[in-house]
Amino acid sequence: MMSLNKLLHHVHLSCVPKDIQITGITLDSRKIQKGYLFAALPGTKSNGCDYIDMAIEKGASAILLPINVPFPQTDHCIAIPCDNPRYIVSLMAACFFSKHPQHQIAITGTNGKTSTADFIRQIWQLQHYKAASIGTLGVISNTNYHYTGPVLTTPDNIMLHEILTSLTEHNVQHLALEASSHGLDQYRLDGLTIEAAGFTNLTRDHLDYHHDFQHYLQAKLRLFKDILPIGGIAGVNADMDQDALTQIKQAILERKQNLRLVGEQGQFLQLLSVTPLPEGQQLVLKTALNDRFSVTIPLLGRYQIDNILLAMALIAKDEHDIANFIPLLPHLKGVRGRMEQAAILPNSAAVYVDYAHTPDALAHLLQSLRPHTHNNLHVIFGAGGDRDAGKRPLMAQEAAKYADYVIITDDNPRTEDPDLIRQEVKMGAPTALEIAGREQAIAQTIKKLQSGDILVVAGKGHEQGQIIGSVVHPFDDVTIIQKYVGSL
C-alpha cells in the first residue's frame, strides 16, 4: 500500500488535494480490486481506455490515462491524465514495488539475448551468488521462487517490478534480463536501476511491428540512451553489422558510458582463435591487459562464444576480473532450445534443436554446425504466421546456402494459411523439400540420416506448442525427435 501523492511526486506529476491510499496497480481491468490504480493504456489489440467505466465500477481509486481521453463525472475515482502513460506507469510500478536486486544487467539484440542472460546467471551462480534471469525461458533462479505468470521476453511494466520484488525477497541480488525491442519501445524497462547493458547483434526481425530497420534499431538503443545511466557499463559485440555498430557506439559515447567491445574485433575481450572439438570448442582469448587465456567450453556453435564473451564483459568489475571467470567456463551448460542435442541415432548421426527464426540466426546456426558435420547437414524449419513476412524467403536462402538438405515445414502458422506461408518461404529455396506437418517432416528426415549426418530442427527451440489459428496445440520438437529416434 502506498499513498497516491507519493506515487505522483515520484513521477513528477501534480499531487491531488485529498490524498488516498493505493492498494495495487494493474494494466488488466480483470484484476482491479478496491483501492487499485488502473493504467488505461492504448494498445494494438485492445484499448485500456475502453475499460475506464468498468474500472470505476470495480472500485478503482485512480486511473492513469492519456490526455484528452474522456473521463466520467465521479467522486469515487481520481483521473490522472498524462502525455505518456506507458512510461509513467513503469516509474510508478518501480516505486510501488520498490525492492529490486542490487546488481541488474539488461541485454538487447536480435539474437543471443536468452543465452547471454543465462550465461550471466550461470557464472554468478558458479561464484555462489543467488542469481536469476528473466526472459524467453521465464524466470530462472537458484532459489525456491517459482514464477507462474505468462512467459514473455520482457514482462509487462507492472509484472516485471513485481517479479523483481519477489526475487529480492528470496535474497536474489544478481539479475540478468532480456530487453526486447517491443519491451523497450513500450517503456517496460523504464524505472530499472541497471548497472550494465549489452547489445548482442542486429539483424532483420519484428519489422511487422517496427516497420523499418532504423525504427527497430532506435527501439533497442533506448536501453543505452534512456535506461542505462551515465557511466554505466555498455558491452557490445564488435563483430556485428558495422553501420549499426557505429550508431550504437555514438549513443554510448554521448552518454559517457563505459564501452566494452568483445569478439574478433574486440578490445576489452578479443577472440584470437576457435578450434572445434568433438566435445565443444577450444578458445584463445586476449584481454585489454594483453593477458592470454586458453579454455575449452562444452558447447557447440560459434555464436555461443559471442554470448559468453559478452556475458563476461558485462559482469566483470574491470579487465583484471576476466581471469576469475576463465576457470568457470568449462562448467557452463547450454540453454534449453539453443543448439540443444536432442538425440544421437544408432549410426551416430546427431539431431539438434534450436530457436533460430531469423535469416541471420539460421545462417549462424548452420555455420556453427558445419565443422562438426562429417557427412551431410540437414535443416528443417518454417516461418511463423502473423509475423514479418519479408524474412521468409531470406531464411530459405540462408538455409540453402549452408545446408546440404533443406526441408520446409510449418512453424506456428497462427491465423495465416500455412500453405501460403510455405510458398513464400520456398521462394528463397525453390529446390527445397516441402513437408507440411512438422512431426511428419521430422519423422521422414530422421529415417534418412546416415552416419556422420547432422539434422537441426530450427525455429521453435524451447517452445512447447504449435499455434494454429488461435489454438496452441501441444508440440515439443525434442519430444517428437526422441520418439522417432527411439523407434529406429
N, C-alpha and C positions, 0 to 999 in steps of 0.2 A: 504494500500500500504506500502511496506517495501523494503529496499534495499536487494539485493541478498547477498551481503557481510555481512550484519548484521545477516542474517539467517545462513550463513556458519560459521561465527565466533561463533554464539550461539551453534552450534553442533560440534564445533572443527574440521571443515574441512577447507582446504586451500581456501583463498579468490581468486577471479578472478581479473585479471589486470584491466579490464574495468567493473566497477560496473553498475548494471542496477536495475530498479525498478520492483518488483514483485507485480502484482495486485491481485493475488489469488493463492490458492493451491488446487489441486484436485487429487483424485485417479481415477476418472472416465473420460475417454477420451471424452465422450459425453458432458462434462461440460466445456471443455477447451475453454478459451477466450484469446484474445490477451494479452500478458504480464503475463500469468499464469505460475506457476511451476507445472509440471506434474510429479507425482511419479509413475514410471513404476514398479509396484510390481508383482513378480511372485505369482500366486495363484493356488488353487486346481482345479478350474473350468475354469479360463481364466488367461492369462498371460499378464500383462500390457506392457511387453516389445514388444508384437506384435503390439502395437498401437503407437510406437515411431514416425514412419513416419507420421501417421495421426495427432499426436500432433503437430509436426513441421508445417504441412500444415495449421493447425487451429490457428497458431500464438503463440504457447507456447514459452516463452523466455528461459526457463531452464527445463531440465529433470533430475530427480533423478533416477538412475538406478543401478543395481548390477554391480560389477566389471566384466570385460571380456565380457559384452554384447556389440555387435557391434553397433556403432553409426554412422549415415551418415555424410558425409562431408557437413557442413553448416556454414554460417556466421551469421545466424539469431537465433540460439538456442544454449545454453550452456549445455554441458553434465556434470553431477555431479555424477561420479561413486563412490560407497562406498560399504563396506563389508555388511552392514545390513540396506538396505533402509527402511524397515518397522520401525525400531527403530528411524532412523534419521528423517523420515517424521513426526513422532509423536512429536519429540522435536521441529521441525520446526513449526508445527501447534500450539504448545503451545506458541511459540514466536510470531507468526503471529497474532493469536487470544489471545492476552495477558491478557485480563480481565477475571479473574477467581474468584469464590466465595472464601471468606476468610477461611471458615470452610468447609473442604471436608472430607467425610468418605466413604471408599470403603468396600464392603462386598463380600467375596467369599465363596465357599462351594457348595456341590451338591444340597442340598435342603435348602429353607429358605431365600435365598438372597432377593427375592422380598419382602417378609413380613418384614424382618428386616429393609431393606431400607425404606419401607413405614412407619413402626412404628417410626423410627428415625425422618422422616419428620413430622409425626403427633405430636410427642412430642414437636418438635421445634415450630410447628405452635400453639400448645396449650400454649406455652410460648410467643406467639405473635411475633415470628420471621417470616420474609419472607423466606420460605424454599422450597426446591424442591427435588424430587427423580427422578433418571434416571434408566431405566431397562426394564424388560419384559413388563411392562404395559405402556411403553412410558415415556414421561416427564410430571410429575405432580407437580404443584406448586400452591400456593395461590396468584398468580399474574395473569395478563391478557396475559401472554406469552402463545402462542399456537404453539406447535411443530407439523409439518405436514409431517415430513420425515418418512422413514421406521422404524418400531419398532424392535429393536434388543436388546438383553440383555445388550450388551456393544456396543454402536455405533462405527463406524469406526474411525480410527486415526484422521481424519480431522473433521468429523461431530461432534465428542464429544467436541472438543475445540470450534467449532462454537456455539454449544449449551451453553457451559459454559459462553462464552462472552455475548450471548443474555440474559441468566438468570441474569448475573451481571448487565447488562443494565436495567433490570427490578427490580433492588435493592435486588436480592437474594444473601445473603452472607452465607447461610447454605445449604449444598448439601450432599445428600446420594446417592451413585450409586452402582449398581451391577457390580461385576468384574467376568465375566465368564472365564472359563478355555481357551476357544477359544480366547477371547479378550486379556487375559494375554499372551498367547503363541504368539499372533500376535502383541504384543507391543502396543496395542491400548490405554492403560492407562499410558504409559510412558510419562513423561512431566507434569503429575498432581502433585500438591503440597498437598497431603493428610496429615492429622494430626492423623488419626486413621484408622485401618484396622481390619476387623472382619472375622473370619472363623467359619461358622455355623456347618458343619459336612462334612464327606467324605464317600460316598458310590459309588457303581458302576454306571457310566454313561459316555457317549461320548467316549467309547473305540473304536468306529469306526474311530474316529479322533486321539485319543492319543495312541491307540494300546494296552497299558497295564496300570495297575493301578498306577504303580510308575511314569510313564511319566505324567499321569493325575494329581497326587499329586504335582509333581515338577512344572507343569504349574501354579497351584494355589499358590504355595509357592513363585513365582516371586513377588506376591503382597507384601510380607514381606522382601524378600531378595533384591529386586531391586527398589521398588517404595516407600514403607513406609520408611521415613528417620530414621536414628539412633535416639533413644529416643522417637519415636512415640508410640502412644497407640495401643496395639495389643490385641484385645478381642477375646477369644476363648471359644467355648463350651467344657467344661471339660469332658462331658459325651460321647464324640464321640469315634470312634474306637481308642483304646489305642496305637496301633502301629503308626497310622497316627499322633495322638496327640504328641507322643514322637518326631517325626521328625519336627512337627510344632513348638514345644517349643524350640527345638535345634536351628532352624533357627532364632527364635525371640531372644534367648539368645545371639547368635553370633552377632546380630545387636544391642544389648543392648537396646532393646525396652521395653516398659512398659507393661508387660504381665498381663492381667486381665482375670482370669478364672471364668466362670459362669456355673450354673447348679447344679445338686445334689452334684457333687464333687467340686463345685466352691469355690474359696477362696475370690475373690473380691465381688462376689454376689452369695449366696448359696440358693437353693430352698430347704426348710425344709419339706414342705408338700403341697399337692394339694387336694382339695375337689371338686368333680364335683357337679355342681348345675344346676337346670333347665335353668337358665338364663346365665350360664357361669361357672367360676371356682374361688374358693377362694384359694389364695396363702398365704403361710407364708414364708417370706424371711429373710435372715440374711446377713448383710454386713460384710466387713473385720473389722469394728469397733465394731462388736458384737451387733449392733443395729438390732432389730427385727421389721418387719412390717407385718401386715395382710391386704390384699387388695383383692377385688373381681374384676375380669376382665370380660367383657361381651362377651367373646369369648369361643367357644368350641375348644378342641384339645390340647393335651399335648405339641405338638411341637410349638404351638403358644407361650407358656410360654418361651421355649428356645429362640425364636426370640425376645421376649420382654426383657428378661434379657440381651441378647447380645446388643440390641439397647441401653439400659440404660448404660451398661458398656462402650460403645463406645463414648457416648456423655457426660458422667459425667466428670466434672473437676477433682474430687477426690472422695474418699469414702463418704465424708460428703454430696456431691451433690445428692446422691441417694435419700435422704429424700425429695428433691424438686420434684422428679418425681412421687412419690407414689400417691399423690392426682390426678394426671393426668391419671393414668392407667385406671380407670373406664370409661373414655371418649374415649378410643381407639376404632376404628372401624375395622372390618375385611377387609382384602384385597380382591378385586374382584377376584373370581375364586379360592379362598383359603378357604376351609371349608365354602363355601357360601351357606346359606339356600335359596334354590330355591323355595320351596313350602311346604305348610302343607296341607295334604289331609283332607277331611271332617271327616274321622275316626281318625284323629290326627297323622297319620303316617307322617314322615318328609322326605324330599328329599334334598340332598346336592350336590353341585358340587365342585370338587377340581382338581387342576392341577397335582396331583401326577402321575408321569410317570416313576418312577424307583422302583425297589423292595423295597428299604428301605422306600421311601416316601409312598408307598402303605401300607406297614406294619404299619407305624406310624399313617397314616390316619385312618385305621380301628381300631387300638388300642385306638385311641383318641375318636372314636365314640362309642365304646363298652359301656363305663359307662353310656352313655345317651340312650342306646338302651334297651327298656323294653321287646322286643319280639325278632324278627329276624333282622339281619343285612345283607343287600343285597349290592352287588357291581357290577357295570357294568364298564368294562374297555377294552382297546385294546392296541396295540403296534404300534408305527409309522414305516412306511416303510423307507428304505434307512438310517436307524439308527442302533445303536448297537443291533444286533440280539441276542447276548448271554444273554441279560437280559430278553428276552421274557418269557421263561418257569419259570424263577426265580420270575417274577412278579406274575404269576399264582400260584406258590407255596405259596407266602405270602398271596395272596387273599384267597386261600383255607384254610390257617391256621387260619385266623382271621375273615372271614365272614361265615355266615350260607348258603348263596346262592351266587354263582359266575356266572356271565354272561359275556362271552367273545364276543366282537364285534369289529367293525373297528374303527381305530383312525389314520387318515392321512396315508393311505397306500402308497401314492406317486407313485413311478414307480414300486413297487413290486406287486405281485399277492396277494390280500387281503386274499384269501382262504388259501394260504400257510403261511401267517403271523399268521392267527388264529390257524392253525395246530401247528405251533411252540409254540405259547403261550399255547395251550391246553396240550402240553406235560407235563407241570408243574401241571396241574389240570385236569386229564382225565375225571372226572365226571362232570365238569362244563358244563353249558348250553351254546351253541353257537348260537348266532343270528347275522347274518352278518350285516344287516343295523342298524346303530346306532340309528336312530329315531325309528325303529321297536323295538329294544331292550328296549329302554326307555318306549315306549308305552305299551308293553306287561308286563313289570315288574311293572309299576305303577298300573295296573289293579289288580295285585296280592297282593299288600301291605295291611297288616292287622293293626289294632290298635296296637301301640307300636313299629311298624317296623321303621327302617331307611334304606333308599336307598341312596347310594352315587354313582354318576356318575363321574368317575375319568379319568384323562389324558389330558383333554383339558382346563378345568378351564375357563379363560377369553377369550380364542380363539374364533374367530368369523367365522371360516371356516373349511371345511373338504377338505384336499388336496388329490385329486385322479388324478393320472398321474402328470401333471404339472399344473393342473387347480385347483384353490381354489373355492370351492362351498360354498355359504353362509350357515353357520351352527353354532348355538349357543345353547349349552346344556340347559342353563337356559330357553331360549325361548321355546324350544321343551318341556321341563318338564312342564312349566306353561300351555302350550297348552293342554296337555293331562290331567293334574290335573283339569284344568278348564272345561273339557268335562265330568267329572265324575258325 
